[in-house]
Amino acid sequence: MNDNLKPIGYIVGGGLKESFCARLTVPSQEIQEGAFVVIPSGEWQFYGLVTDLQLGATDPRFADEQTETRLPPALAQALYGQTLYTNLEILPALMLERGPDPASLDYPAWALEHADKQPRPLPVKTVPAHHAPVSLASGGDIAEIFGDPDKDGNFVIGYTREQGHPVCINLDKFVQRSAGVFGATGTGKSFLTRIVLAGLMHHNRASVLVFDMHNEYSYDDTASDTGLRVIGLKTKFASRVRVVGLGAGTTIRGSNPDFNLEIGMADLTPADIELLTHELNLKETTPTTLHALTVPLGGIGSGASRG
């Protein structure tokens, strides 16, 4: 778990209600937003996610003046390192008890007490000390939080950006609770959902009913950003996936679905229309009007004959 690279910075501020702030000690181009980092401090190891990189200066004048063009290169570089810097904004996620320093006198008693206990990641309830080192998460750190990709039930859904460490989810635990995929437009929500669905089907962990409003998952598609072909779930799991189209003669991306769902006009009720009040911009009197129009056919016929 501690096979980290050299520290990339150190903690200079932050708190529980806000992100941790770390001073970067490596070139800013080596770190990207979304990087997983670890912060060992005392008896705890903190896990976090880089959410922002901010340029700073000890004095605004150093940021305004291009000293590298006016001073000798060696002097300019030394001045640059002392006056200009980059801060990381780190969102704290979890913390794991790691115990005292193995070389300390307190370690034997702690190890004996925790001999039968497996440390588990906990919600962050405290903060690391000032100047605690910050490092990119190693493969062991990622496995500690997300699980070992070699263990049964763990399914790889992606890799860390900088070092390519596998990130996985436990499918058995995943299907036991509600889950959501959130993100801004263009961040890959649909592709991640497709990967998760493929994992559930491949490992036969659950039966899934997908309401695919934009026809994104069933048949092959083309990625809008790369132009590459994206394999659909129907192509990947032809014997396990059944596609249902809405309406007679419906085709999906030029392919015929396995079944077509048709809803007759006689099957629609006022309650069905009321569900679409917002989308259809209906008035508050619409329910009353709909129920008034719903008259038994026998009543209409007898009324007409009396007239």
Secondary structure, 3 states (H helix, E strand, C coil): CCCCCCCCEEEEEEECCEEEEEEECCCHHHCCCCCEEEEEECCEEEEEEEEEEEEEECCHHHHHCCHHHCCCHHHHHHHHHHHEEEEEEEEEEEEEECCCCCCCCCHHHHHHHCCCCCCCCEECCCCCCCCCEEEECCHHHHHHHHCCCCCCCEEEEEECCCCCCEEEEEHHHHCCCCCCCCCCCCCCHHHHHHHHHHHHHHCCCCCCCCCCCCCCCCCCEECCCCCCEECCHHHHCCCCCCCEEECCCCCECCECCCEEECCCHHHCCHHHHHCCHHHHCCCCCHHHHHHHHCCCHHHHHHHHHHC
